[in-house]
Amino acid sequence: MWMGIDLGTQSVRAVVAGDRGEILGSGSAPLAGRRDGVRHEQSPLDWWTAVCAASRQALRDCPPPRALAVCATSGTVLLGDRTGRPLTPGVMYDDGRAVTEAARARTPPSWALPKVMWLLKEYGAGAGETVRIMHQADVVLARLAGTPLPTDSSHALKTGYDLERDAWPHRMFGKLALPEGLFPDVVRPGWQIGEVGRAAAAETGIPAGTLLVSGMTDGCAAQIASGALTVGSWNSVLGTTLVLKGVTSSPVADRAGVVYNHRAPDGLWLPGGASGVGGGALTAAFPGVDPARMDATAREHEPARVVAYPLAAPGERFPFVAPEATGFLLGEPATDAEHWAALLTGVGLVERLCLDYLDLLGAQLYGRLTFTGGAVRSGYWSRLRADILGRPVYIPQYSEPALGMAVMAAYGARATTTLQEAAGRMVRLRHVLRPHPVRTAWYTEPYLTLVDELERRGWLPGPVAAHARTRTEKS
């Protein structure tokens, strides 16, 4: 039995899976954050409380796991003491307050490194001799083990970790007045890093002695759960926001810093990016509605006359960096159904633009495309996105990042020799969606309209817009 824990934006999920990917137990618990303009924080104590509840649910009617791994949101960070106790709130991945620090660090504001600089300034931690950087997953792992553990290179990426050299760039950190003692030890994903302690076992129901395996970020975890681990394959994770992850034989170079490269345990590269569009825009526009009912009414407005750029919160990170970007509608929806249809379509249009940007960078895109994330619960939205992209899409039977971490736990416990082998045994495909050529053609005009508007507003660089138009002509 293998356990995976996923710390998301809105909830914590836990699953226990067998060697063939059968889900033997699952649990979830909600999370709430504090949003105020560009500010987005969560309480580390809430993370742990939710982990305890979700784990107990997952283990209620199944045997205990042999090992577990944890994934969390990429770029979420806080400061803790040397015992692993959090000293600050968790500054979330889409918090936009570290703009000045991002300019100094030469990273996007969504990265963790400028947030660390902001936290040191805001909370007066001085040179950092008595504090330690902690990522979201680190907090939970420290509580599980009863002591601080090494972080993994995937969560450390946006804090500045150099994956090609497998080292922190301390010379660069020195120029930013960040001392070496601030940064934790780092291991690659899939390493055995500790065991669950007695105190955590009493709170979570996870037996003491359960092996702890270093994990990856939630986007990478969803990629593992999709089985997209061969060169040229890609996974699109759509939940509150949109994350695209692929597999390439070498890093994808991007001077703009839009695309970043994680590294798999086997040495292959996992390039990708995270956009601010997604289901969060639907929740913001229509709080409390039944998505299935809205999907049914949206069918009547396909394709929608209104073109939407459905940002969940201010600021964009992929396929361009624009801290000042905000969502918009081109046109006035006549009904709520048309507004809903425009938002669904808008996410698909941005998803298409992300793939066009990856093509511009020379990324290998010829492999299988899978969809995962909460949005796959909507069969209508998945079919709509496949039509907009104009390519076959594979839907796994179980697509949660928590399963990806169960796969990582199996690999880390040496149940298989490679991560790809573990995924091949544990990931099951549900079905394939094939685009309809007529419907694909419907979305050419809205796509070009969105590209033009993003360029006109100064957010989308001209060469990127030009390449998107060229790709449309070839399709």
Beta strands, then each sheet from edge to edge (+ up, - down):
strand 1: 2-7
strand 2: 11-17
strand 3: 23-30
strand 4: 34-36
strand 5: 39-42
strand 6: 67-72
strand 7: 77-80
strand 8: 90-91
strand 9: 132-135
strand 10: 151-152
strand 11: 186-187
strand 12: 192-195
strand 13: 211-213
strand 14: 234-238
strand 15: 242-246
strand 16: 260-263
strand 17: 269-275
strand 18: 307-309
strand 19: 328-330
strand 20: 369-372
strand 21: 393-396
strand 22: 429-433
sheet 1: 3+ 2- 1+ 6+ 13+ 12-
sheet 2: 4+ 5- 8+
sheet 3: 7+ 9-
sheet 4: 10+ 11+
sheet 5: 16+ 17- 15+ 14- 20-
sheet 6: 18+ 19-
sheet 7: 21+ 22-
end
